[in-house]
């Protein structure tokens, strides 16, 4: 009888413990890296994963200030709602926000587009490396997760990048007993992933528990799209409908938010966090597999970009 009465409480306690363990690991990594590194920076794009990471950084150092600045590499092709959210969160958490744009790299000649509407997503690597050189950052903390894509599943939590920002999968450090080596050679730097062990479902459950604000694009809304295979392409000035396309207005939301030119929504009626959690629990594809056009270029698209300096 008592066992039956206690069962719901025990189940709730187990779920809480799961998020608590993930949070504790992330807080430890944030404190360790920010304490050990000379000039770390937190990459903040305004997406859900970087929003969770920013919230964790706040908790790691509260009641003091977050122990590093924020950096956004802006492609110039982001949704206005996300840029407004980015600025609002930087002000709310009292953080120094650095913004460097792919447009800056285009003007300098370090990035050359093949045509005006080409996706700028991969070119963020160039602008990021220029920002690292400009400010002397020795560690970049970001919200990438192992469950997103197989190349990210292979990379360590604390990952060494060479002077060109390149990742070498066969040259990774062991991370036994959660011990992280933050030493780097002159010219090298670290990419650090405190929520690497989280899943998309963990992220949404944590957002619900901590009541973290997100851009409205993550929730169901009406939007014009065209269907290209199994992908919904939003109709925008950067991704216009082509001759022969049928434009539909459907209820959809974004599972991941990035460059307009390569990020697709999914059909959905989930307009609150609880409904998104229920929807995510039934998904068979990761958010990148379902919505990122740039990851569909080849089986090794992400790994190749990471070897070239991508986050």
N, C-alpha and C positions, 0 to 999 in steps of 0.2 A: 504493500500500500504506500509506504513512505517512498519507495523507489519510484513508483509511478508518479507521485506528486513532485518529486525532485527532477524528473527527466527533462522537462522543458528548460528549467533553470540551468541544468548541467550543459545542455546543448548550446544555450546562449552564452554560457561561460566559455565553452570551447571555441566558439566563433570569435569572441572577444580576445581570447588568448592568442589566436592566430594573427589577428591584426596587431595586437600588442607586440608579438615577437617580431613581426616584420618592421614595425615602427622602431623598436629598440635597436635592431640591426642597422637600420638606416641612420638613426641618430648617432650611433657609435661611429659609423663610417664618416658622416659629416664632421663630427667633432675631431676625429683622428686626422683627417686630411687637412681640414682648415687649420688645425693646430700645428701640423708638421710642415706644411708647405709655406713658402715665402709669400706668394701672391696668387691665391686661388680666386676663381670666379665661378659663379653659378650661371649656367646658360638658361635663359628664361625666354621662351617663345610665346607664352600665353596659352599653350596647350594644356590638356588635363594633367599630363605626367609632370610637366615643369611646375604646374600649379601645386600639385601634391608635394613636389620636392621643395618648393619655396616655403610651404607651410611647415614641412619637417625642419627646415633650416631655422625657421622662427622658433619652433619648439625646442630645438637643440640648444639655442643660446638665450632664450627668454629667462630672466627679464632684461638681459642685455640686448644689444643690436645684433642682427645677423652678421656673422664674422667675415663676410666678403661682399663684393659688389655683384651686380647682375649684368649680363651681357646678352644682347639679342642681335643675331645676324639676320638682318631684314632683307628678304629677296626683292622687296618692292612690289610683290604680288601677293600680299596677305590681305585677308578680309579686314575691313575697317573695324568690325566688332572686336576682333582679336587684338588689334593695335591699341584700341581704347582700353580694353581690359588689361593689357600689359602695363600701360602707363598708370592705370588706377591701382593695380596691385603693388607696383614699385613704390608709389606714394603711401599706400596703406601700411606697408611693412617698413617704411622709412629706409629704403635701399637706394644706393647710388646705381643708376641705370645707364650703361653704355650701349649705344646703338650704332652699329656699323652696317652699311648696306652694300649689297652686290652692285648697286648703282655706282657706289664709290669706286669699286674695283673696275667697273666698265669704263668709267671716266679716266682712270689711271692706265688703262690698257692691259691690266693683268687678267681681265676676263673679256673674252670676245664671243659674243653670241653668233650662232649661225644664221638666225633670223630673229626679228623683234619679238615674236611670240614663243620662242623656245623656252622651255622650263628652266628656271634659274636655280632649282633646288640643289643640283649637284655642285653648282658654282659657289655655294655657301662655304665649301671647304677652303677655297682661295681666300675669301673675305675673313673667315675665322682665323686662318694662319696669319694674315696681315694684322688682325686685331691682337693676337697673341704676341706678335713681334712688337707692336706699338706699345702695349701696356706691360709687357714682360710677365704675362701670366705663366705660372708653372704647373697649374692644375685647373682643368675645366670640369665642373661637376654638372651632370645632365641626367635627364629622366628616362634614358633608354632602358628597356627591359628585355630579358632573355626570351620571353614567350612571343615577342613581336615577330621575330625573323631568325632564321637559323644561323646567320652570320653573327647576330648579336648574342645568340645562345653560346657561341664559342668564346666570346671575349671575356676577360676577367673583369672583376668589379673595379680594380685599380689597374688600368691598362697603360703601358708605356707607348708613347708615340715619338718617332724620331724628329729630326729638325725640319722635315718636310710634312709633318703631321701624319705620316704613314703608319699603318698598323701591320705588324708581321705576325700572323697567327701562330707560327712555329717558335716565336720568341716571346713567350709569356711567362710571367713569374708565378710560382706556386703560391696559393693562398690558404695554407693549412691552418686550422684552428682560428680562422678569422683574423689572421695576422697579415697586415698589409704593408708592403714595402713602398714607401713614398719617395725614395731617393731616385734622382734622375741625373744623367750625364748632362754636361753643359750643352744647351741647344735643344735637348729633349724636353718633353713635358708629359703630364698625365691626363688621361681622360678617366673620369671616375663616375661610376653608376650606382648610387646608393640604393635605388629601388630595382636593381637588376633581377632580384629573386621574386618580385611581385608579378602577379598576372593582371590582365585587364579587369577581371572581376574583383580582385583585391583592391585595385585602384578605386573602382566605383564604390565598393563597400566602405573604404576609408573616406572617400569624399562625403558619403552619406553620414558616417559617424562624426566627422569633424566639421560638417556643414561648410564645405569649401565652395566658394563662389566660382562659377565657370562662365565662359562666353556662351551666349544664347545659342550659338550654332550647334552645340552638343545636344540640344533638345529638339524634339520634332517641330517642324515648321513647314509651311508651304513653299516650294521652290520649283522653278522651271528646270527641267533636265531633259537630256536625250539619252537613249539607251544605245550603248556600244558594246555588243556582246553581253556579258553579265555585269557590266559596270554602268552606273548612272553618272553621266558627266554633267555637271552644273552648267547652265547657260549663263555665261558672263562675258565681259568685254575681252577677256583673255582666252576663253574657251567658247567661242560663238557656235551656234548651230551651223552645220554645213548643209550644202545642197542635198536634198533627199532626206534629211533628218526630220523626225517627227518630234516636236517639242511637246512635252507633257508637264503639267503642274501636279506634283504629288506631295504627300506628306513624307518628309525625310529628315534625317539628322546626320551629323558627321561623327564618326567614331574616332577619327584623328583629324587634327587641324594643321594644315601646312600650306605650302605654296598652292595658290588657286589652280595653277596649271596642271597639277599632278595629284590632287586630292579629291576623291569622289565621296558623295554621301551614300547612305544606305536607306532604303525604304523603311520607314518606322513611324509608329504613332506614339512612341515613348516620350512624353513631355515632362517627366520628372525623374529624379534619381532612382526611386524605387522601381519604376517601370523599366528603366535602363538596366538595372541589376538583373531583373527577371529575364530581359531580352538577352543580355550578355551571357547568362548562365546556359542558354540554349544554342549559342553560336558555335559553329564548327570551324570557322576561319578566323584567324587573328585579324585585328583591325587593319594592319598593313597589307595582309594578303587579300582582304576584301575591298580595300579602298585606295591603295596607293598605285597609281599608274606607273611610277618610276621603278617600282620593285618588280614589275612584270616584264621588263625589258629582256631579262634572262634569269636563269636559275641562280646565277651568282651576282646579280646586279648590286645587291647591298654590300656583299663582301668586296667587290671590286671598288665601290665608292669608298669604303672604309680604308682600303689599302691606299687610296689616293688622298686620304685626309678627312673624309666625312665622319660625322660624329656617330 
